[in-house]
Amino acid sequence: MEPVKLSKSYTENGITFDSVELREPTYKEIFRSGLGRPNDWQPTQHGPMLVRYPEVVDAYLERICVNPGYEHIGCLNAVDSLKLEEAVVGFFRELPSPKTSQTD
């Protein structure tokens, strides 16, 4: 995955960074550790609603932040924090398969 580009540069614990590199979560983290999905569709009287679980997003970030490490991201502003949330959720979206044209 490409690093998540942040809106500005941060310095935390002597480390300066303007992007965060994440690795893809593993089967072990998703299922064996019991983290599950960072969001889920919940039924409501108005139809399904997507619910995000911030504590699950944070648990993934604790495990998958490559550079800088998790200990450095606590200073991120709201916009950049939401960028990281989107990146985590993005790992759980299935990419549409490319449409192939069939020729006779």
Secondary structure, 3 states (H helix, E strand, C coil): CCCEEEEEEEEECCEEEEEEEECCCCHHHHHHCCCCCCEEEECCCCCCEEEECHHHHHHHHHHHEEECCHHHHHHCCHHHHHHHHHHHHHCCCCCCCCCCCCCC
